[in-house]
Amino acid sequence: MSERHPEPGLTLDVPQDVIDHFARLGVDAATFSGGELGEQLGIRIVEASPERVVGTMPVEGARQPYGLLHGGASAALAETLGSVGAMLHAGPGRYAVGVDLNATHHRSATSGLVTGVATAVFRGRTAATYEVAITDDQGRRITSCRLTCMLRDT
């Protein structure tokens, strides 16, 4: 039921059929939901279940011209994490599509890693909503997001 990754201590609570599905697409399970953008941003999933998804992203490579973490990068991290949770909630033969994303930026980050924690707020048959808190290396909240995904049959 869980996938073990090459990185020490990294275990995802992801159903094997989901891992197999993404493996057939040639997607590394460590970035299975981030796709090309997630890979470019360096997003890494460190915990995943329908209730809670945790991931990290380096600030370096995602800064805007003033040297601050780009708000769009924070939004991409939030949508990635919430979408993973929604996809896991949806189950086999279904997929999740983000339909609403709200982000409030509280403070800036200029270096290090940011960590996002997506927590399920609502998990229904046709929609799922996640609150995502993004913090810096010191544990200070830099961004608060809310993502709602529509759940569809494949």
C-alpha positions in Angstrom: 0.0 0.0 0.0 2.9 2.4 0.6 5.7 3.3 -1.8 9.3 3.5 -0.6 11.5 6.1 -2.3 15.2 6.2 -2.7 15.4 9.1 -0.3 15.9 7.8 3.2 12.8 8.0 5.4 10.4 9.0 2.6 7.2 7.0 2.6 4.0 7.8 0.9 0.7 6.4 1.8 -0.3 6.1 -1.8 -2.3 3.1 -3.2 -0.2 0.9 -5.5 -2.5 1.4 -8.4 -1.9 5.1 -8.3 1.9 4.5 -8.2 1.5 2.1 -11.1 -0.6 4.5 -13.1 2.0 7.3 -12.9 4.9 4.8 -13.5 3.2 3.9 -16.8 3.3 7.6 -17.7 7.0 7.7 -16.8 6.4 10.0 -13.8 8.7 9.7 -10.8 6.5 8.9 -7.7 8.4 11.6 -5.8 6.8 14.3 -8.1 3.8 12.3 -9.3 1.4 15.2 -9.1 3.6 18.1 -10.0 4.2 17.1 -13.6 6.6 19.2 -15.6 6.0 22.4 -13.6 6.5 20.5 -10.3 9.7 19.1 -11.6 11.0 22.5 -12.7 10.1 24.0 -9.4 11.7 21.1 -7.5 8.5 20.1 -5.6 8.9 17.0 -3.6 6.1 15.1 -1.9 7.1 13.8 1.5 3.8 12.6 2.8 0.6 11.8 1.0 -2.8 10.5 2.0 -6.4 11.7 1.2 -6.5 13.6 4.5 -3.0 15.3 4.5 -0.3 16.0 1.9 3.1 17.5 2.7 5.6 18.7 0.2 8.7 20.9 -0.1 10.0 23.4 -2.7 13.3 25.2 -2.9 13.1 29.0 -3.1 16.1 29.1 -5.4 14.8 29.0 -9.0 11.4 30.2 -8.0 12.2 33.9 -7.1 10.7 37.0 -8.8 13.0 39.9 -9.9 13.2 41.3 -6.3 14.7 38.1 -5.0 11.5 37.0 -3.2 9.7 33.7 -3.7 7.3 34.2 -6.5 3.6 34.1 -5.4 2.8 32.0 -8.4 5.3 29.4 -7.3 3.6 29.3 -3.9 0.3 28.8 -5.7 1.7 26.0 -7.8 3.0 24.2 -4.7 -0.4 24.6 -3.0 -2.3 23.4 -6.1 0.0 20.4 -6.4 -0.4 19.3 -2.8 -4.2 19.8 -2.7 -4.6 18.0 -6.0 -2.6 15.0 -4.7 -5.0 14.8 -1.7 -8.0 15.1 -3.9 -6.7 12.5 -6.4 -6.1 10.1 -3.6 -9.6 10.8 -2.2 -11.2 10.3 -5.6 -9.7 6.8 -5.9 -9.1 4.5 -8.8 -10.7 5.4 -12.2 -11.2 9.0 -11.1 -9.1 12.2 -11.3 -9.1 15.6 -9.7 -9.1 19.0 -11.5 -8.5 22.2 -9.6 -11.4 24.7 -10.1 -10.7 27.3 -7.5 -7.5 28.5 -5.9 -7.2 31.3 -3.4 -3.8 32.4 -2.0 -2.9 35.0 0.6 0.8 35.9 0.9 1.7 36.9 4.5 5.5 37.3 4.3 8.3 36.7 1.9 11.0 34.0 1.6 14.3 34.6 -0.1 16.2 31.3 0.4 15.9 27.8 1.7 13.0 25.4 1.4 9.4 26.2 1.9 7.0 23.4 3.1 3.4 23.1 2.3 0.8 21.1 4.3 -2.5 20.5 2.6 -5.3 19.4 5.0 -8.6 18.2 3.8 -11.5 20.5 4.7 -14.2 18.8 2.7 -14.1 15.4 0.8 -17.3 14.7 -1.1 -18.3 12.6 -4.1 -17.8 15.3 -6.7 -15.5 17.8 -5.0 -12.8 18.1 -2.5 -11.4 21.2 -0.7 -8.0 21.5 1.0 -6.5 24.2 3.1 -2.7 24.6 2.4 -0.3 26.3 4.8 3.1 27.2 3.4 5.9 27.9 5.8 9.6 28.9 5.6 12.6 27.1 7.2 11.8 28.8 10.5 8.2 27.5 10.5 6.7 31.0 9.9 3.6 31.0 7.6 4.3 32.7 4.4 1.2 31.8 2.4 -2.3 30.5 3.2 -4.2 28.9 0.3 -7.5 27.1 -0.3 -8.0 24.7 -3.2 -11.2 23.1 -4.5 -11.0 20.3 -6.9 -13.7 18.8 -9.0 -13.6 14.9 -9.0 -14.2 13.3 -12.4 -14.4 9.8 -13.8 -11.7 8.8 -16.3 
